[in-house]
Each structure stands twice: as C-alpha cells, then as structure tokens.
Amino acid sequence: MAQSRRSVRDFTGQPLTPRQIEKLLQAAQAAPSGGNCQPWHFYVIQDKAVKTQAVERSRASKFCLAAPVLFVVCADPARSEARYGQRGRELYALQDTAAAVQNLLLCAQDMGLGACWCGAFDEAALAAALGLPAHLRPVAMVPVGYPTTEQCCQIRRPLSEVVTFIGGAETVLQEPERKPLRFEHMEN
C-alpha cells in the first residue's frame, strides 16, 4: 500500500461519507507518538466558504479547494513539552503530527481516495482564518477526495543512494522494476 500512494491534486468533487471521514481520522489518531502524548488536533473542513477563506488567506495551493474535505492537522507542542521539555516542543510534537498525516494519507490510498500533503502555507494566516487557539500550530493541510484520474508512479531515488548500512551483514538492495510512465492521452 505505501508504495502505491501518490499525491493527488485533481478531485471529482464527490463528497465523502461521515464513515469515510471517521475512518481517516481514526487512522491519523492511531499514529505513534513519543510517550503517547498524542500532540495533535484535526480540523475537518467541508464548508466551501471556510475552505476558500482558509486557502486564500494562507496562500495555500488552490487545488485544495477542489477536494470535498480539507483536513488541517495541527500540533499541540505543549502536550509533548510537558513530558520532554524543549525537545518535545520543538521536535517530537512535529514528528508525531507528521506520523498522523502519513497515516491519514495511507488510509486514504487504501480507501481508493486521493490526498496530498500540503505544507506550503502561511501558518499565522491559516490560524487566523480558522480562529485556531493560540496553543495549536497548523502543520499540514491535506485535501482528500476521489481522484479524477489514476495517478502515475513517481520515480524514486535508488535505495543505493539513500541507504547506508552500519555494522551487520550488508543486504543486497533490489531496485524496483521501472515501469514506463502511463499518460491518459496515450494509446496502448
């Protein structure tokens, strides 16, 4: 499942059911977190006017508006700080929240939905647009919906470029089979 996940930026607009949204949230909530602090909070935006305000004011990518649901995933750094001090506030809260986002993305893929991790936005403007409490930090926006087309595989760097073995027996790294890119307008 993890290797078939792709960033989806084009959505049909078909709404998600409450059960689908709940399943996505349960997956995000099941993410690992340091000391089980669970320093996250999820905003689920389905209202078009609120989505528009959040995206426009924060200067986020416009494709977020096409998804029927926009998740805004926030960190609550104080939850991690209470147990781990400054490192919890500055690192663990963000790592844990990132794990929750990845769980949400993988669950969406497993459900046949498309999603995209968006981090390019003005945090303060997004917080103001949504009226977030001061203790929450918006970390990611994740638009989720039904993709308009099947997504192509993105070529990843070979494992030999991104892995270093230290100690133990070195494993032979098998590179994945490279499949030709498939475009919708091409004929087979």
Backbone bond lengths (Angstrom), bond angles and torsions (degrees), N, CA, C in turn:
res aa  C-N    CA-C-N  psi(-1)  N-CA   C-N-CA  omega(-1)  CA-C   N-CA-C  phi
1 M - - - 1.451 - - 1.527 110.87 -
2 A 1.324 119.15 -44.28 1.457 121.20 -175.79 1.518 111.81 -61.57
3 Q 1.330 117.63 -34.78 1.455 119.81 -177.92 1.519 113.11 -78.05
4 S 1.323 118.22 -13.34 1.460 120.01 178.34 1.538 111.77 -95.51
5 R 1.305 117.16 -5.18 1.467 120.56 179.95 1.520 110.58 -68.53
6 R 1.318 116.19 135.57 1.457 123.00 178.66 1.520 109.23 -136.45
7 S 1.318 116.27 154.32 1.459 120.61 173.73 1.520 108.45 -77.85
8 V 1.316 115.95 124.52 1.462 122.16 -178.20 1.524 108.06 -111.17
9 R 1.336 114.86 129.93 1.463 120.64 -178.40 1.531 113.04 -122.11
10 D 1.322 116.97 -0.58 1.462 121.70 179.18 1.527 108.55 -123.89
11 F 1.336 115.95 123.76 1.455 121.34 -174.56 1.526 110.63 -124.59
12 T 1.329 115.08 150.68 1.465 119.91 179.61 1.525 112.40 -74.81
13 G 1.303 117.74 -24.33 1.464 120.96 -176.14 1.517 112.79 93.84
14 Q 1.338 117.71 -8.79 1.468 121.21 177.69 1.522 108.98 -59.00
15 P 1.331 118.21 128.48 1.467 120.19 -177.20 1.528 112.56 -67.85
16 L 1.316 114.37 156.92 1.456 121.17 173.46 1.522 107.98 -92.84
17 T 1.307 116.07 153.00 1.462 120.23 177.29 1.527 109.22 -82.46
18 P 1.319 117.00 157.76 1.467 119.14 174.90 1.538 111.58 -55.87
19 R 1.317 117.53 -36.75 1.471 120.66 179.44 1.530 111.05 -65.27
20 Q 1.327 117.57 -39.22 1.465 120.13 177.37 1.528 110.60 -63.54
21 I 1.309 116.81 -43.83 1.468 120.78 179.40 1.520 110.32 -63.03
22 E 1.317 116.60 -42.45 1.467 120.75 178.54 1.527 110.88 -61.60
23 K 1.322 116.97 -42.19 1.469 120.81 179.71 1.534 110.82 -63.37
24 L 1.325 117.29 -40.88 1.466 121.16 177.35 1.525 110.76 -63.05
25 L 1.319 116.68 -42.83 1.461 120.71 179.32 1.526 111.79 -66.77
26 Q 1.328 116.98 -38.69 1.469 119.92 177.63 1.524 110.91 -63.68
27 A 1.322 116.56 -38.86 1.470 120.01 177.93 1.525 110.09 -64.47
28 A 1.337 116.97 -44.38 1.466 120.38 179.37 1.526 110.47 -62.15
29 Q 1.303 116.03 -43.11 1.469 121.32 -178.44 1.531 112.23 -66.97
30 A 1.317 117.59 -23.91 1.466 121.29 -178.55 1.528 112.57 -80.89
31 A 1.314 117.86 0.44 1.472 121.13 -179.06 1.525 110.73 -62.34
32 P 1.326 116.32 152.51 1.466 118.90 175.22 1.523 110.25 -69.06
33 S 1.321 115.77 151.17 1.464 119.48 174.60 1.524 108.91 -148.30
34 G 1.318 115.18 142.25 1.459 121.11 -179.82 1.515 111.04 -57.06
35 G 1.328 116.04 124.95 1.455 120.96 179.07 1.518 113.25 62.63
36 N 1.331 117.04 17.24 1.461 123.26 -177.20 1.540 112.11 54.49
37 C 1.336 115.39 33.64 1.467 119.97 -179.49 1.522 112.52 -70.89
38 Q 1.331 117.29 -26.57 1.464 122.41 179.82 1.530 111.53 48.32
39 P 1.342 116.59 60.51 1.465 120.52 -174.57 1.529 113.31 -84.18
40 W 1.314 116.76 56.04 1.458 119.38 -176.99 1.523 110.89 -134.70
41 H 1.313 113.88 159.05 1.463 121.48 173.02 1.522 106.26 -147.26
42 F 1.327 116.22 137.85 1.459 121.74 -174.36 1.525 110.25 -115.58
43 Y 1.320 115.61 126.78 1.462 121.38 172.23 1.515 106.93 -103.50
44 V 1.322 116.02 130.51 1.467 122.88 -179.02 1.527 106.84 -112.08
45 I 1.318 116.01 109.76 1.463 120.54 -175.36 1.524 109.30 -108.89
46 Q 1.334 114.97 118.06 1.459 121.26 177.38 1.521 111.48 -116.48
47 D 1.299 117.39 -21.23 1.454 122.85 -179.85 1.539 109.62 -70.66
48 K 1.322 115.57 123.98 1.465 120.91 -175.16 1.530 112.38 -61.20
49 A 1.322 117.28 -41.07 1.466 120.69 -178.98 1.528 110.96 -64.88
50 V 1.323 117.20 -40.58 1.467 121.06 179.22 1.534 109.81 -68.21
51 K 1.337 116.61 -42.25 1.471 119.85 176.54 1.523 110.49 -58.51
52 T 1.323 115.74 -46.22 1.461 120.40 -178.47 1.523 110.93 -61.16
53 Q 1.307 116.27 -45.65 1.468 120.28 179.09 1.531 110.57 -60.99
54 A 1.323 116.85 -46.32 1.465 120.81 -178.22 1.524 111.42 -62.90
55 V 1.322 116.61 -45.49 1.469 120.76 -177.41 1.525 111.10 -69.52
56 E 1.318 116.93 -46.52 1.467 119.46 -177.37 1.522 112.51 -67.92
57 R 1.315 117.25 -45.05 1.475 119.42 -178.35 1.526 112.23 -67.58
58 S 1.332 117.09 -32.68 1.473 119.71 -178.25 1.528 112.26 -90.25
59 R 1.337 116.37 -2.89 1.469 122.17 -178.64 1.537 111.19 58.91
60 A 1.329 115.90 38.77 1.466 121.74 176.58 1.530 108.84 -80.93
61 S 1.316 116.23 170.00 1.463 121.44 -179.99 1.522 110.72 -63.31
62 K 1.315 115.81 134.31 1.470 122.22 -176.42 1.526 112.73 -64.20
63 F 1.331 118.20 -25.10 1.470 119.05 -179.33 1.525 112.00 -62.81
64 C 1.322 117.41 -18.65 1.467 120.74 177.14 1.527 111.30 -59.59
65 L 1.326 116.49 -26.83 1.466 120.65 -177.99 1.518 112.90 -71.56
66 A 1.341 117.35 -23.64 1.464 121.02 -176.86 1.528 112.81 -76.68
67 A 1.303 117.54 -19.97 1.468 120.88 -178.88 1.527 109.84 -78.25
68 P 1.325 117.65 142.63 1.464 119.41 178.62 1.524 113.42 -69.16
69 V 1.334 116.66 -24.16 1.462 120.52 179.45 1.523 108.95 -131.92
70 L 1.320 114.91 134.15 1.459 121.07 174.97 1.521 107.58 -119.95
71 F 1.328 115.82 115.74 1.459 121.21 175.87 1.524 107.99 -90.98
72 V 1.309 116.66 131.73 1.459 121.55 170.60 1.521 105.09 -111.71
73 V 1.316 114.82 115.06 1.465 120.94 -175.74 1.524 107.99 -100.62
74 C 1.309 115.29 122.50 1.460 121.46 -176.12 1.528 111.07 -115.17
75 A 1.321 113.76 150.27 1.461 120.49 172.82 1.525 108.41 -99.31
76 D 1.312 114.67 146.63 1.462 121.87 173.33 1.529 105.61 -115.82
77 P 1.334 117.21 82.56 1.467 121.14 -172.59 1.525 114.56 -56.29
78 A 1.317 118.56 -30.24 1.467 121.11 -178.66 1.527 111.78 -62.96
79 R 1.338 117.47 -30.52 1.472 120.05 179.32 1.526 110.50 -62.87
80 S 1.327 117.34 -41.06 1.464 120.53 179.29 1.524 110.98 -79.14
81 E 1.314 116.33 -34.23 1.461 120.72 179.69 1.525 111.17 -62.61
82 A 1.317 117.41 -36.03 1.464 121.08 -178.56 1.526 111.27 -57.86
83 R 1.307 117.10 -31.12 1.461 120.68 -178.20 1.527 113.00 -100.88
84 Y 1.339 116.58 -34.98 1.462 120.62 -170.92 1.522 114.57 -119.96
85 G 1.310 117.65 7.66 1.457 120.38 177.28 1.524 112.98 66.73
86 Q 1.324 114.91 -147.78 1.463 120.91 -175.47 1.524 112.62 -58.60
87 R 1.335 117.36 -40.44 1.475 119.88 179.21 1.530 110.83 -62.51
88 G 1.308 117.56 -37.93 1.458 121.30 176.26 1.514 111.64 -63.21
89 R 1.337 116.37 -43.20 1.469 121.07 -179.64 1.522 111.05 -67.01
90 E 1.317 117.34 -46.85 1.464 121.11 -171.57 1.523 114.67 -86.87
91 L 1.335 117.84 -22.17 1.459 119.19 -175.73 1.522 113.15 -125.88
92 Y 1.316 117.84 -58.19 1.469 119.94 -172.29 1.525 112.78 -60.32
93 A 1.331 117.15 -40.19 1.471 119.42 -179.69 1.525 110.37 -60.83
94 L 1.335 117.34 -38.75 1.468 121.04 179.07 1.523 111.47 -73.22
95 Q 1.331 116.99 -41.58 1.467 119.71 177.68 1.521 110.75 -61.02
96 D 1.305 115.96 -45.35 1.463 120.23 -177.97 1.524 111.15 -64.29
97 T 1.316 116.49 -41.51 1.455 120.75 179.04 1.526 110.22 -66.25
98 A 1.326 116.54 -38.56 1.471 120.41 176.81 1.529 110.49 -62.46
99 A 1.315 117.59 -38.96 1.471 120.59 177.25 1.529 110.46 -62.97
100 A 1.321 116.93 -37.84 1.470 120.61 178.21 1.530 110.38 -65.27
101 V 1.329 116.94 -40.02 1.467 120.69 177.58 1.529 110.04 -62.72
102 Q 1.324 116.72 -44.75 1.465 119.51 -179.74 1.532 111.06 -62.80
103 N 1.316 117.55 -40.14 1.472 119.89 176.34 1.524 110.71 -60.69
104 L 1.322 116.62 -42.04 1.460 121.13 178.95 1.532 109.77 -61.23
105 L 1.342 117.02 -44.67 1.469 121.27 179.91 1.526 111.53 -62.56
106 L 1.316 117.07 -43.79 1.467 120.30 -179.07 1.528 111.44 -67.96
107 C 1.320 116.81 -37.51 1.463 120.55 177.52 1.527 109.76 -65.21
108 A 1.323 117.13 -42.92 1.468 120.55 178.56 1.521 109.62 -58.63
109 Q 1.319 117.51 -45.23 1.469 121.84 179.09 1.522 110.21 -60.17
110 D 1.316 116.30 -44.96 1.462 121.32 -179.17 1.535 111.72 -63.33
111 M 1.324 117.20 -28.65 1.456 122.35 -179.10 1.532 112.32 -88.18
112 G 1.329 116.77 1.78 1.462 120.05 -178.71 1.521 113.14 80.43
113 L 1.317 116.58 16.88 1.457 122.09 179.05 1.521 109.98 -100.49
114 G 1.302 115.68 165.40 1.456 121.31 175.32 1.514 109.15 -112.15
115 A 1.323 115.94 152.53 1.459 121.74 179.99 1.520 109.26 -156.38
116 C 1.313 115.51 163.24 1.457 120.58 177.65 1.523 109.29 -145.70
117 W 1.311 116.52 134.40 1.462 122.65 177.15 1.520 106.98 -83.06
118 C 1.320 117.45 115.84 1.463 122.00 179.99 1.523 109.31 -114.38
119 G 1.309 115.35 122.34 1.459 120.01 178.58 1.516 112.77 -120.43
120 A 1.324 116.98 -4.28 1.464 121.37 -178.51 1.525 109.29 -89.09
121 F 1.317 115.58 90.84 1.461 121.31 177.04 1.516 108.13 -160.17
122 D 1.298 116.27 163.19 1.454 123.06 178.15 1.531 107.42 -84.95
123 E 1.323 116.03 109.24 1.473 120.93 -176.10 1.518 112.80 -57.54
124 A 1.311 116.22 -48.70 1.468 119.93 -176.64 1.527 110.83 -63.67
125 A 1.336 116.63 -40.31 1.465 120.24 -179.90 1.527 110.66 -67.25
126 L 1.327 117.23 -39.11 1.461 120.22 178.11 1.526 110.36 -65.96
127 A 1.328 116.22 -44.41 1.468 120.42 178.77 1.528 110.41 -59.07
128 A 1.328 116.44 -41.84 1.466 120.27 179.57 1.528 110.92 -68.17
129 A 1.332 116.68 -42.18 1.468 120.48 -178.52 1.520 111.72 -61.28
130 L 1.333 116.59 -35.98 1.463 120.60 -178.47 1.527 113.01 -95.51
131 G 1.325 117.16 -4.45 1.459 120.11 -178.18 1.520 112.22 64.84
132 L 1.348 116.69 39.36 1.463 120.07 -177.91 1.519 111.19 -67.79
133 P 1.322 117.67 145.35 1.465 120.38 173.10 1.531 109.84 -61.11
134 A 1.311 116.98 149.32 1.465 122.06 -174.63 1.527 113.37 -60.53
135 H 1.332 118.08 -25.11 1.461 120.19 -176.76 1.537 113.46 -80.22
136 L 1.341 117.62 -8.42 1.467 120.44 -179.32 1.518 111.05 -100.33
137 R 1.337 114.90 139.01 1.470 121.80 178.27 1.527 109.06 -115.67
138 P 1.342 118.85 116.55 1.465 119.44 177.11 1.524 110.33 -67.81
139 V 1.324 116.19 124.81 1.466 122.31 -175.97 1.523 111.43 -106.65
140 A 1.321 117.34 -36.59 1.466 120.18 -176.93 1.517 110.68 -150.84
141 M 1.330 113.93 149.25 1.457 121.48 168.97 1.522 104.85 -112.38
142 V 1.331 116.97 133.04 1.462 120.84 -177.70 1.530 109.02 -130.12
143 P 1.334 117.06 98.86 1.456 118.96 173.70 1.528 109.19 -74.72
144 V 1.336 116.30 136.63 1.466 121.07 -177.95 1.525 109.17 -133.79
145 G 1.324 115.01 137.09 1.457 120.59 177.02 1.513 110.73 -177.41
146 Y 1.314 115.10 -171.71 1.458 120.01 177.67 1.525 109.01 -81.53
147 P 1.332 118.18 127.16 1.466 119.93 -179.69 1.526 111.36 -70.24
148 T 1.329 115.94 148.02 1.470 120.10 179.22 1.521 111.64 -76.68
149 T 1.321 117.09 -29.85 1.468 121.35 -179.28 1.515 109.62 -139.73
150 E 1.323 115.38 163.78 1.463 120.88 174.00 1.526 107.44 -70.71
151 Q 1.303 115.52 136.34 1.460 119.81 -176.79 1.527 111.31 -87.22
152 C 1.325 115.95 143.55 1.463 122.30 178.00 1.524 109.77 -79.06
153 C 1.285 114.25 154.61 1.461 120.30 176.18 1.526 108.98 -73.94
154 Q 1.315 116.04 134.23 1.454 121.15 174.70 1.521 108.26 -92.37
155 I 1.289 116.55 134.06 1.463 120.41 179.99 1.525 108.58 -74.35
156 R 1.290 115.70 130.42 1.458 122.62 178.95 1.524 109.38 -102.19
157 R 1.310 115.08 154.95 1.466 119.33 175.82 1.527 108.17 -61.35
158 P 1.332 117.13 146.29 1.470 119.03 179.08 1.532 110.80 -63.35
159 L 1.318 115.24 148.06 1.463 119.68 178.60 1.522 111.55 -56.80
160 S 1.319 117.09 -33.95 1.460 120.55 -179.41 1.535 111.95 -60.87
161 E 1.329 117.79 -20.80 1.465 121.28 178.21 1.522 113.03 -89.54
162 V 1.320 117.39 -18.61 1.459 119.13 -172.45 1.522 113.90 -120.60
163 V 1.331 117.20 4.35 1.464 120.62 -177.38 1.526 109.88 -124.57
164 T 1.334 116.30 135.56 1.450 123.19 172.40 1.516 107.13 -127.60
165 F 1.324 116.68 125.21 1.455 121.31 177.28 1.521 108.71 -91.73
166 I 1.348 115.86 135.52 1.456 121.19 177.40 1.518 107.32 -125.63
167 G 1.317 116.55 113.89 1.453 121.04 -179.55 1.515 111.81 73.09
168 G 1.308 116.60 162.59 1.460 121.06 179.65 1.512 111.53 73.53
169 A 1.299 114.19 178.56 1.456 119.81 -179.17 1.519 108.94 -77.97
170 E 1.322 116.02 131.49 1.463 120.44 178.04 1.519 109.26 -71.93
171 T 1.301 116.36 132.13 1.449 122.71 179.40 1.519 109.53 -88.11
172 V 1.319 116.09 143.06 1.455 119.34 174.82 1.513 107.48 -75.85
173 L 1.310 115.15 125.02 1.457 119.46 -178.84 1.517 109.47 -89.30
174 Q 1.317 115.49 121.07 1.459 121.25 178.00 1.523 107.98 -93.39
175 E 1.302 115.98 120.64 1.458 119.92 177.52 1.526 108.84 -77.52
176 P 1.321 117.18 141.09 1.478 119.49 179.58 1.524 110.67 -66.22
177 E 1.308 113.66 152.18 1.458 119.47 176.70 1.524 108.32 -65.49
178 R 1.320 115.87 130.85 1.466 120.45 179.42 1.519 108.75 -87.76
179 K 1.314 115.52 119.44 1.461 120.33 178.43 1.521 108.09 -100.47
180 P 1.317 117.40 146.72 1.461 118.71 178.42 1.524 110.37 -64.85
181 L 1.333 115.28 147.23 1.457 119.64 176.94 1.514 109.58 -65.25
182 R 1.324 115.65 143.40 1.452 120.93 -179.87 1.524 107.77 -116.25
183 F 1.318 115.97 126.08 1.452 120.74 179.28 1.517 108.58 -113.85
184 E 1.300 117.34 144.76 1.458 122.28 -176.24 1.517 113.15 -58.97
185 H 1.314 117.90 -36.24 1.455 120.22 -175.03 1.534 113.30 -83.45
186 M 1.332 117.95 -4.82 1.462 121.00 -179.97 1.524 110.18 -83.70
187 E 1.289 115.31 146.09 1.465 120.26 175.70 1.508 108.25 -97.41
188 N 1.341 116.21 144.23 1.467 120.94 -178.51 1.502 110.81 -82.48
